[in-house]
Amino acid sequence: MPSYLSEPDAGRRIMARCDELGRISEPGEGVTRLYLSRQHKVAAETLVAWMTDAGMDARIDEVGNVIGRYHSQAGGGPYLVTGSHMDSVVNAGRYDGPLGVLTSLDCVAVLNARGRRFPFGIEVVAFGDEEGTRFRTTLAGSRAITGQHGDDLLNAKDENGLTMREAMAKFGLDPTRISAAAHRPEEVIGYVEIHIEQGPVLQAEDLPVGVVTAISGQTRAMVKLKGAANHAGTVPMGMRHDPMLAASEIALAVESIAASHQNTVGTVGVIKAEPGLINVIPGEVSLSLDLRSQVDDVRKAAYAQFAAAATEIAERRGVGIEIDVILDLESCPCAPAFINQLDSAVEKTGLRAIRLPSGAGHDGMAMSTLTDIGMIFVRCKDGVSHSPQESVTAQDVAAGAAVLLNFIENFQRNT
Ligand SMILES: [Zn+2]
């Protein structure tokens, strides 16, 4: 059987393993590999074998993350942590998560084959739960590593009523030992992750990779508009208090407010009318707001504008309004020293370095409470993710791998 590195092209090597890992899935068109499932266990055991093969001490930790350690010249840590997640949404693609794990693994395999070690070790992590698909709780894997795993996670239930605590025991883990997964701050000197972009910017810029500046903060709110339900045929247009028309105007206000701020996006993903009948003017309409920006002050200013605009629209149309903020998550900036070093790694591979924010959440949000973080995005076709249509090219993956390897080889602490 040919050895892993007998394929000379890093992009092809990594994509072949993404395919192989992608086959460890519930049946169906796309990849479905949920936290603490049988597929998770098989994938974790596969990764342990691949990591061991690449010269790492590898194991499944106390919450089901896979941890592979490639030790320093002196034989231990501290460790530069790199990786991504191994769980998926339902009917996912092969690259969201695994690309980061397998690119990190590839870099270590290459360094190990060259006999190259550094004053620091490299720890490759495949987080067990990032998407939160099964228990509707995100980042359980990275939260355990950063010591933030608690009863809120353990008591969460899947759709069959099984708690995370029970699922852990079934998987073969001891839920009373979770705290042992936590890393001490002095063991870790940084976290860097490669991930598909999940957006269309790199494709539009015609670039294979980009350097992430921050994981955007988010405000989520539900807006309830109350009017007067009435007959669609009998009430003249000028005599209505129609909350659906207020909701429509508010949705358009979200568009113009978000567009008036840099790197800010606003979405109305839910509109629900009551009673929801074709011949009745709605009596009540609820709509959602999802507002994101990498700069918290900008997001807060945009939210204040939204709240003022929504209130004005409701008043003018004679409908009642209630706004309920359900999430207010601060932005998570990447460390300037990591951004600069990733920029130079991109340039050294002969590419133009561009910076962009991450509108989606990532394990870096939890890891940033422990250490400095950095992220590299790899172009994906049409920005599509969370779908079997997720697609990357071997050339772009090779570019991502070259950037990560260059970053590791030249990594300077405390710059
Ligand atoms: Zn992901």
Residues whose N, C-alpha, C, O or C-beta is under 5 A from the ligand:
A	BS01	ZN	D96 G97
